[in-house]
């Protein structure tokens, strides 16, 4: 299973929804980068994604986007193959 990395904060409901969706898909471990604990990580996230909001999700080296992007990828049938890489 591919490595999943998610930029998040402690109180983000979309981060929680993304985590639930990924766990339902069989992802057991998500590397969470908490931008609320380390402001430099927010700058890092913005440089990588050009976005300010969380979550920002990477599967392996592939940038997926936020929760809406993740859910759309799943609905289109693209999430499972990506997780298997």
C-alpha positions as CSV (number, residue, x, y, z in Angstrom):
1,X,0.0,0.0,0.0
2,X,1.2,3.5,-0.9
3,X,2.4,5.9,1.8
4,X,-0.2,8.6,2.6
5,X,0.9,12.0,3.9
6,X,-1.6,14.6,5.0
7,X,-1.0,18.2,6.1
8,X,-3.6,18.8,8.8
9,X,-4.6,20.6,12.0
10,X,-6.1,19.3,15.2
11,X,-9.6,20.8,14.7
12,X,-10.1,20.4,11.0
13,X,-13.4,18.5,10.2
14,X,-12.3,17.9,6.6
15,X,-9.0,16.3,7.8
16,X,-11.1,14.0,9.9
17,X,-13.4,13.1,7.0
18,X,-10.3,12.4,4.8
19,X,-8.8,10.2,7.5
20,X,-12.1,8.2,7.8
21,X,-12.3,7.7,4.0
22,X,-8.7,6.6,3.8
23,X,-9.1,4.2,6.7
24,X,-12.2,2.8,5.1
25,X,-10.1,2.1,2.0
26,X,-7.7,0.1,4.2
27,X,-5.0,2.7,4.9
28,X,-3.6,1.9,8.3
29,X,-1.0,4.6,8.6
30,X,-1.3,8.2,7.6
31,X,1.8,10.5,8.1
32,X,0.2,13.6,9.5
33,X,2.1,16.9,9.3
34,X,0.5,19.3,11.8
35,X,0.8,22.8,10.4
36,X,-0.9,24.2,13.5
37,X,2.1,23.0,15.6
38,X,4.8,24.1,13.2
39,X,4.3,27.3,11.1
40,X,7.2,26.4,8.9
41,X,5.3,23.3,7.8
42,X,2.4,25.6,6.6
43,X,5.0,27.4,4.4
44,X,6.3,24.0,3.2
45,X,2.7,22.9,2.4
46,X,1.9,26.1,0.5
47,X,5.1,25.9,-1.5
48,X,4.3,22.3,-2.6
49,X,0.5,22.7,-3.2
50,X,-0.1,26.5,-3.8
51,X,-3.0,26.1,-1.3
52,X,-3.5,27.4,2.2
53,X,-6.3,25.1,3.5
54,X,-6.1,21.7,5.0
55,X,-6.1,18.8,4.4
56,X,-3.6,18.6,1.6
57,X,-3.0,14.9,0.8
58,X,-0.3,13.1,-1.0
59,X,-0.4,9.4,-1.9
60,X,3.1,8.3,-2.5
61,X,4.6,11.2,-4.5
62,X,1.2,12.0,-6.2
63,X,-0.5,15.1,-5.0
64,X,-4.2,14.4,-4.6
65,X,-5.4,17.8,-3.2
66,X,-7.9,18.4,-0.4
67,X,-10.8,16.3,0.9
68,X,-13.1,17.2,-1.9
69,X,-10.5,16.1,-4.4
70,X,-9.9,12.9,-2.5
71,X,-13.7,12.1,-2.5
72,X,-14.0,12.9,-6.2
73,X,-11.0,10.7,-7.0
74,X,-12.7,7.8,-5.0
75,X,-16.0,8.4,-6.7
76,X,-14.3,8.3,-10.1
77,X,-12.7,5.0,-9.2
78,X,-9.1,6.3,-9.1
79,X,-8.4,6.1,-5.4
80,X,-8.1,2.4,-5.0
81,X,-5.5,1.9,-7.8
82,X,-3.5,4.9,-6.5
83,X,-3.4,3.4,-3.0
84,X,-2.1,0.1,-4.4
85,X,0.9,1.6,-6.1
